[in-house]
């Protein structure tokens, strides 16, 4: 028996958009999300570029107490999954 998968939603927080509509518009406008690293001092690393999610404010999504419980990656992941519902 063949297994099937059903996609019921899509959520995204990316360097070119903070939700799926912004991301899709960024794709259509051929935006590039790659830029110099600004979240930390990258002077000791060979690579100086990455695809950071810029202008991400966790307080737009969480209360302060909740935001302190998660690291940045967990907050972004949690927010993008909420966008898929």
C-alpha positions as CSV (number, residue, x, y, z in Angstrom):
1,X,0.0,0.0,0.0
2,X,1.3,3.4,-1.0
3,X,1.6,6.0,1.8
4,X,0.4,9.5,1.1
5,X,1.3,12.8,2.7
6,X,-1.1,15.8,2.9
7,X,0.3,19.3,3.4
8,X,-2.3,21.2,5.3
9,X,-0.4,24.5,5.8
10,X,2.8,26.4,5.2
11,X,4.6,28.6,7.6
12,X,7.9,30.5,7.0
13,X,10.2,33.0,8.7
14,X,13.0,33.5,6.3
15,X,15.7,36.2,5.4
16,X,13.4,37.4,2.6
17,X,10.1,37.4,4.4
18,X,8.6,37.0,7.9
19,X,5.6,34.9,6.7
20,X,4.7,32.9,3.6
21,X,3.2,35.8,1.7
22,X,6.3,38.0,2.2
23,X,8.6,35.0,1.4
24,X,6.7,34.3,-1.8
25,X,6.8,38.0,-2.9
26,X,10.5,38.0,-2.1
27,X,11.0,35.0,-4.4
28,X,9.0,36.7,-7.2
29,X,11.0,39.9,-6.7
30,X,14.2,37.8,-6.8
31,X,15.3,39.1,-3.4
32,X,18.5,37.7,-1.9
33,X,18.6,37.0,1.8
34,X,22.4,36.5,1.9
35,X,24.3,39.4,3.6
36,X,27.1,40.0,6.0
37,X,26.8,38.3,9.4
38,X,25.4,40.9,11.9
39,X,24.1,38.7,14.8
40,X,27.6,38.1,16.2
41,X,31.3,39.0,15.6
42,X,32.3,36.8,12.7
43,X,35.9,38.2,12.4
44,X,37.4,34.9,13.6
45,X,35.5,32.8,10.9
46,X,36.4,32.3,7.3
47,X,32.9,32.9,6.2
48,X,31.5,36.4,6.7
49,X,28.1,35.9,5.0
50,X,24.9,34.0,5.9
51,X,21.2,34.2,5.5
52,X,20.0,35.7,8.8
53,X,16.4,36.4,9.6
54,X,16.6,40.2,10.0
55,X,14.3,42.5,11.9
56,X,13.0,39.5,13.9
57,X,11.5,40.7,17.2
58,X,10.4,37.8,19.4
59,X,8.2,40.2,21.3
60,X,6.0,40.4,18.2
61,X,5.2,36.8,18.8
62,X,5.8,36.1,22.5
63,X,5.3,37.7,25.9
64,X,8.7,38.7,27.4
65,X,8.6,35.8,29.9
66,X,8.0,33.2,27.1
67,X,10.6,34.8,24.9
68,X,13.3,34.3,27.6
69,X,12.6,30.6,27.8
70,X,13.6,29.8,24.2
71,X,16.8,30.4,22.2
72,X,16.5,32.3,18.9
73,X,16.3,29.2,16.7
74,X,13.5,27.7,18.8
75,X,11.5,30.9,18.7
76,X,11.8,31.2,14.9
77,X,10.9,27.6,14.5
78,X,7.9,27.9,16.8
79,X,6.7,31.0,15.0
80,X,7.0,29.5,11.6
81,X,5.1,26.4,12.6
82,X,2.3,28.6,14.0
83,X,2.0,30.2,10.6
84,X,1.3,26.9,9.0
85,X,-2.0,26.4,10.8
